[in-house]
């Protein structure tokens, strides 16, 4: 067991108290309870932490927008949470002198009469009203509440990790980690680390033009779009929930996190660890 790590567990009642309504909505169709795990590595006093956020969907059926074909690998839709958990363990094992906190919202996106529905409008933790246009765009919903919640930690920067979009795999033939964010120098640093660590990393733009893809007639924003820029739209959605004036990276590992032959790959752990040690 690694020394110096502190785990806090937020249960369903605490999630309700904190108004983490997007996390609660995604889990409504499941008989299992939702949680938010917060793991802290704080070796330094009075230093702002780097905050990591990991998507933890323990199984993703798609909800009412039910997936089709073979989706037996959807038990791995919690890989983002697994990556940030592994990173905190590495930090503790190697005793790195950085304050780091990771938040892992854990849900199961299932289908029953209580499940969230297309057309629902849900008020997020941040107060932004979200129209659910696709229940299979659930990862960005739970990360949105987590990003908003992270403000309480007064973070130096935010890094979220998620198996977020199928397009992140298809556009690079499952070869690359996709990175987007609001800080060009941080993106470039991460891409350079990828070259050194033999992990393929490629950035996509977050031009303001993409925001109109998420316009809603009945809410502040909708959670998905029929436009072709799926990976960028997902990141654009998350951007709305990033606390102001905070540097942020979004790491979409959907294309590289899993193969049928080997299972979980561990891709992104090494490059992200290296990034943590250098920022």
Phi and psi in degrees as a GROMACS rama.xvg file:
@    title "Ramachandran Plot"
@    xaxis  label "Phi"
@    yaxis  label "Psi"
@TYPE xy
-77.2321  134.015  UNK-2
-86.2699  147.428  UNK-3
94.915  -4.64397  UNK-4
-90.3525  138.777  UNK-5
-122.877  126.889  UNK-6
-109.576  126.312  UNK-7
-111.81  137.297  UNK-8
-118.104  118.731  UNK-9
-97.025  117.847  UNK-10
-88.1573  179.351  UNK-11
-58.1874  -41.4715  UNK-12
-64.9403  -37.8756  UNK-13
-70.026  -37.2142  UNK-14
-61.4699  -39.9401  UNK-15
-64.8077  -42.4257  UNK-16
-62.8361  -37.7451  UNK-17
-82.7805  -1.41912  UNK-18
60.1117  42.4604  UNK-19
-84.3817  65.0263  UNK-20
-71.3511  -27.3444  UNK-21
-71.5889  -41.5183  UNK-22
-60.9773  -45.6786  UNK-23
-63.8918  -39.1142  UNK-24
-64.262  -44.955  UNK-25
-60.7857  -34.5673  UNK-26
-87.4239  -3.21744  UNK-27
-58.9159  -30.7154  UNK-28
-83.4404  2.96087  UNK-29
-106.565  146.971  UNK-30
-81.2445  -10.788  UNK-31
-90.0823  149.462  UNK-32
-76.5871  146.157  UNK-33
-83.9089  156.218  UNK-34
-143.478  160.366  UNK-35
-127.071  117.571  UNK-36
-96.5753  135.428  UNK-37
-124.278  116.372  UNK-38
-110.496  130.411  UNK-39
-121.94  133.88  UNK-40
-123.753  104.405  UNK-41
-129.253  73.6213  UNK-42
-78.0548  -15.1263  UNK-43
-112.053  146.801  UNK-44
-92.4752  140.123  UNK-45
58.5704  35.6374  UNK-46
-120.332  133.934  UNK-47
-63.1494  141.859  UNK-48
-88.5173  154.59  UNK-49
-81.7192  132.06  UNK-50
-111.666  123.211  UNK-51
-101.787  144.457  UNK-52
-131.08  131.842  UNK-53
-125.349  128.675  UNK-54
-67.8554  123.21  UNK-55
-121.987  69.0347  UNK-56
-93.5265  106.254  UNK-57
-70.8888  -25.176  UNK-58
-156.759  137.222  UNK-59
-121.341  102.682  UNK-60
-81.1609  -15.2406  UNK-61
96.6604  -13.7622  UNK-62
68.6834  -144.28  UNK-63
-65.2952  -27.0543  UNK-64
-86.7696  67.0685  UNK-65
-59.4263  136.838  UNK-66
-66.2841  164.129  UNK-67
-133.481  165.321  UNK-68
75.2747  -156.219  UNK-69
-85.5655  110.97  UNK-70
-124.795  39.5718  UNK-71
-63.4097  -21.9732  UNK-72
-82.6944  4.54162  UNK-73
-72.2892  -5.79276  UNK-74
-69.4412  -13.2743  UNK-75
-94.6389  12.887  UNK-76
-77.4715  7.82624  UNK-77
-104.442  13.9682  UNK-78
-64.8983  -31.75  UNK-79
-59.3616  -43.4452  UNK-80
-64.576  -39.6706  UNK-81
-63.0533  -38.7212  UNK-82
-64.3428  -47.9665  UNK-83
-69.8157  -31.9294  UNK-84
-63.3783  -44.4032  UNK-85
-62.536  -37.7388  UNK-86
-63.8848  -40.923  UNK-87
-65.1243  -38.2299  UNK-88
-63.4139  -41.8983  UNK-89
-62.6835  -40.6291  UNK-90
-61.1982  -42.238  UNK-91
-70.1347  -43.7463  UNK-92
-60.2466  -37.406  UNK-93
-97.2533  1.42571  UNK-94
53.3032  46.7048  UNK-95
-75.2024  144.031  UNK-96
-92.036  65.1981  UNK-97
-140.122  140.638  UNK-98
-83.3173  122.804  UNK-99
-137.262  134.603  UNK-100
-125.224  137.295  UNK-101
-122.22  138.385  UNK-102
-114.492  129.729  UNK-103
-128.636  95.3125  UNK-104
-72.2273  128.522  UNK-105
-117.93  120.825  UNK-106
-143.318  170.308  UNK-107
-128.456  120.836  UNK-108
-91.324  93.5698  UNK-109
-119.509  -175.772  UNK-110
-130.801  116.341  UNK-111
-151.841  -169.579  UNK-112
-69.2965  -12.7439  UNK-113
-96.7426  -7.18029  UNK-114
-60.8674  149.29  UNK-115
-66.5155  150.955  UNK-116
-122.86  151.339  UNK-117
-58.6927  132.682  UNK-118
99.7719  -16.48  UNK-119
-63.304  147.651  UNK-120
-117.278  124.387  UNK-121
-124.702  132.374  UNK-122
-84.5729  118.308  UNK-123
-76.0564  173.291  UNK-124
-56.0166  -34.9189  UNK-125
-77.4606  -13.2469  UNK-126
97.3816  -8.87668  UNK-127
-72.843  132.448  UNK-128
-87.3034  126.588  UNK-129
-114.501  125.359  UNK-130
-86.1994  126.566  UNK-131
-82.2745  103.965  UNK-132
-95.7867  -16.8402  UNK-133
-153.772  117.947  UNK-134
-73.4147  -10.7181  UNK-135
-89.9633  6.06051  UNK-136
-106.495  55.9489  UNK-137
-89.6143  -27.7542  UNK-138
-62.1715  -39.9532  UNK-139
-67.5153  -26.3429  UNK-140
-68.4359  -47.889  UNK-141
-69.9688  -33.9119  UNK-142
-69.0434  -32.5221  UNK-143
-60.344  -47.0384  UNK-144
-64.3702  -40.0211  UNK-145
-65.4204  -41.1903  UNK-146
-61.4452  -45.247  UNK-147
-62.6817  -43.6065  UNK-148
-62.5813  -31.4806  UNK-149
-62.9361  -17.0598  UNK-150
-56.6651  -30.238  UNK-151
-64.0066  -20.3791  UNK-152
-89.3111  -0.235741  UNK-153
49.3867  60.8281  UNK-154
-73.8845  148.596  UNK-155
-68.0032  -45.3664  UNK-156
-157.688  164.367  UNK-157
-119.739  138.418  UNK-158
-133.535  115.036  UNK-159
-104.801  145.254  UNK-160
-128.689  129.336  UNK-161
-158.706  144.834  UNK-162
-82.5971  78.5774  UNK-163
-94.3682  -41.9963  UNK-164
-136.695  137.354  UNK-165
-59.458  -31.4427  UNK-166
-63.801  -29.6547  UNK-167
-60.9037  -27.7217  UNK-168
-84.1808  -46.2557  UNK-169
-68.1146  -36.5564  UNK-170
-69.3141  -25.3581  UNK-171
-116.562  15.9953  UNK-172
52.441  41.1938  UNK-173
59.1455  33.4613  UNK-174
-108.619  -21.2082  UNK-175
-127.995  145.401  UNK-176
-75.3841  135.679  UNK-177
-104.833  132.112  UNK-178
-124.151  136.884  UNK-179
-137.537  164.042  UNK-180
171.32  -171.616  UNK-181
-113.594  8.81366  UNK-182
-132.972  102.287  UNK-183
-58.8993  -42.9429  UNK-184
-64.371  -33.8761  UNK-185
-71.1815  -39.8261  UNK-186
-61.3675  -47.1124  UNK-187
-63.9368  -37.8159  UNK-188
-62.2487  -42.7508  UNK-189
-67.2848  -41.0643  UNK-190
-60.7966  -41.6305  UNK-191
-65.0428  -40.0838  UNK-192
-61.0793  -39.3315  UNK-193
-57.7728  -42.3592  UNK-194
-59.8526  -42.8548  UNK-195
-72.2585  -30.0611  UNK-196
-97.9552  4.87086  UNK-197
59.1045  38.0546  UNK-198
-118.328  121.514  UNK-199
-72.9567  123.978  UNK-200
-132.032  133.377  UNK-201
-138.853  136.89  UNK-202
-96.9654  149.103  UNK-203
-120.857  154.847  UNK-204
-79.951  155.419  UNK-205
-119.847  56.5022  UNK-206
-63.3567  144.107  UNK-207
-60.8499  -22.3312  UNK-208
-57.4812  -28.6241  UNK-209
-72.8126  -18.9358  UNK-210
-61.508  -33.6657  UNK-211
-64.3041  -19.6316  UNK-212
-63.7379  -20.1093  UNK-213
-107.727  12.0418  UNK-214
-63.7668  142.418  UNK-215
-126.181  145.029  UNK-216
-82.5933  -15.6903  UNK-217
-124.765  -0.689481  UNK-218
-148.393  -179.301  UNK-219
-72.4085  -30.5964  UNK-220
-161.498  151.643  UNK-221
-107.201  157.196  UNK-222
-86.267  -6.83095  UNK-223
-155.738  174.239  UNK-224
-145.064  156.278  UNK-225
-86.0429  -2.89334  UNK-226
-67.9782  162.691  UNK-227
-78.265  -11.3319  UNK-228
-90.3895  60.2642  UNK-229
-61.6488  -44.3522  UNK-230
-66.8586  -40.489  UNK-231
-70.0216  -40.406  UNK-232
-59.3913  -40.6866  UNK-233
-61.9802  -44.0259  UNK-234
-67.2226  -37.031  UNK-235
-63.5606  -37.0888  UNK-236
-61.8506  -48.9274  UNK-237
-60.8684  -37.5232  UNK-238
-55.2902  -31.9431  UNK-239
-63.3675  -20.6371  UNK-240
-107.92  0.733571  UNK-241
-75.2846  126.173  UNK-242
-54.2469  144.909  UNK-243
-60.7735  143.109  UNK-244
64.6371  26.3172  UNK-245
-114.231  129.277  UNK-246
-67.2496  140.845  UNK-247
-146.655  134.748  UNK-248
-119.425  138.778  UNK-249
-115.111  121.805  UNK-250
-113.054  109.614  UNK-251
-98.8115  111.697  UNK-252
-106.924  17.385  UNK-253
-58.687  -31.99  UNK-254
-82.8128  -17.346  UNK-255
-121.185  -2.31529  UNK-256
-83.2342  -15.6062  UNK-257
-154.85  140.807  UNK-258
-132.145  151.371  UNK-259
-60.7307  -34.1571  UNK-260
-73.4654  -43.4867  UNK-261
-110.614  -15.0525  UNK-262
81.5476  -143.541  UNK-263
-63.5528  136.711  UNK-264
-96.4005  -24.9616  UNK-265
77.8956  6.13137  UNK-266
-58.8445  139.606  UNK-267
91.9937  -18.2943  UNK-268
-64.1298  -48.4526  UNK-269
-66.1563  -45.3941  UNK-270
-65.925  -38.8557  UNK-271
-70.4496  -36.8601  UNK-272
-61.6782  -44.4088  UNK-273
-61.3005  -39.521  UNK-274
-61.9229  -44.2594  UNK-275
-59.4361  -35.3617  UNK-276
-76.4903  -13.4804  UNK-277
-113.383  -2.26959  UNK-278
